[in-house]
Amino acid sequence: MRSFTYERATDAVAAARAVAQRPGAKFLAGGTNLLDLMKLEIETPTHLVDVQDLGFDTIEKTGDGGLRIGALVTNTDLAADARVRRDYGVLSRAILAGASGQLRNKASTAGNLLQRTRCPYFYDTNMACNKRKPGDGCAAIGGYSRQLGVIGVSSSCIATFPGDMAVAMRVLDAVVETVDAGGQRRSIPIADFHRLWGDHPEQDTTLRPGELITAVVLPKPLGGRHFYEKVRDRASYAYALVSVAAVIQRDGSGRVAFGGVAPKPWRVEAAEALLPQGAEAVTARAFQGATPTKDNAFKLPLATRALAAVLAQAGTPAQKKG
Amino acid sequence: MSDTAEFALSRRGVLAGSAASAVAAAAPAGAAPQRLPSSATPTMPVRLTVNGESRELALDPRTTLLDALREHLHLTGTKKGCDHGQCGACTVIVEGRRINSCLSLALQHDGDAITTIEGLGTPDKLHPMQAAFVKHDGYQCGYCTPGQICSAVAVLDEIKRDVPSHVQGDLTAKARFSNMELRERMSGNICRCGAYSNIAEAVAEVAGERA
């Protein structure tokens, strides 16, 4: 690990300023992803601003019947919250499908959104990676790409966003709240938070330098039945090959987003409108224009089957008809 | 052990000794000591309460909680397996929650109370989970065992506190112990010897259930 200096921030704007003013500075929350990457020298911050004392660790009701989740609420506490379990089951389910008990106890809400890809070529510093080193090339393209992206990828990067929590938040239309070094606050819809790689895969999100996440807001509950179907290589403690977050209403309408397939949680509203017609209609539309490799083409039928499994559990009209 | 104490060598002692002699053999006489990159980083103070005892350290900021426990406080019960949060051998209980001590800086835990395997029980007075692991042979080589035991103790507490799990059918129902629940909740602790079935029996006994 490269050496760095460390401070504990006591004020959010001061923390944002400390990171904005110092090239190489980074925020530190739970550290479960950042520390791992620092050990491998994939991340080499020169200064860490530990934000754990900023107090963003509560879940509160909002004026319009939603929930404001503090950026530092742990994954365990968020998944265990009685309101989340009752009204936003897809979110509890997604979080519980990810990582291990130990990691969820330390990992934060904001940190989960900011976790970096698990592309093996990003992790192997002997390999070319545009995300790790802009302009370096991409060894994943033409390499072993079984886990990698099938849609929304670019000619410079085919990595996926690896998380589960954000996929559920995308279905719920969550909003990310931030503050910057000037004290300016911003609300970013989760749909606009993660970037498609394009020519700049080194930029995972639309956050500006020094911009600090303070909370994630969930709009008022959607009702319906909530599902998070995750398909992975082992029964627990593995990243998704494909995951489906869904909220399905009694009449068969609903919302659906896919994880493990793209640089961001993949939700296509025009595809959701086809939910009453069944899984195949939805995924045909959601994955229109997909560019899978021969290694990961299986993700397309897998997404259809995972969604079909959800719809079968939901017992929607389309399924009953079939 | 007492009659052989004179000859007793710990594995750690042998490894440390042989590493030192290897360095000695490799270094030409009179060579300047190698400058370590850590010398550039000033240490920072950190206070931890470890197994009920207040400990003060001055650490390079890079020091993980795991290394602080093992290398600085010499509590070597906590093990370094993968050092990347994948195996669970480094599991300790911090402020009542189990975490991977390898993925935390010691500085993040200034003021925290930490329980390691040494704090759960002693050879003369085993924690019930330790006793159950012995009774059910919940290990083979034993390397993952301290992490397994710390994790298992925390898992039973998590169920008591109604922390839900991935395999729970009804999210709004209260968390309950079962073999499936245990397997899911312990998935962050890998045992390469494959002692899982005996580990499950040991934990089930402490939980008061059948595995």
Interface residues (C-beta under 8 A of the other chain):
Chain A: M1 S3 F4 T5 Y6 R8 L28 G31 T32 L35 D36 K39 L48 D50 Q52 T76 A79 A80 A82 R85 R86 G89 S92 R93 L96 A97 A99 S100 G101 Q102 L103 N105 K106 A235 S236 Y237
Chain B: P37 S38 A40 T41 M44 D60 P61 R62 T64 D83 H84 G85 G88 T91 R97 R98 I99 N100 C102 L103 S104 L105 L107 Q108 D110 S151 A154 V155 E158 R161 D162 V163 P164 S165 H166 Q168 L171 T172 R183 E184 R185 M186 S187 G188 N189
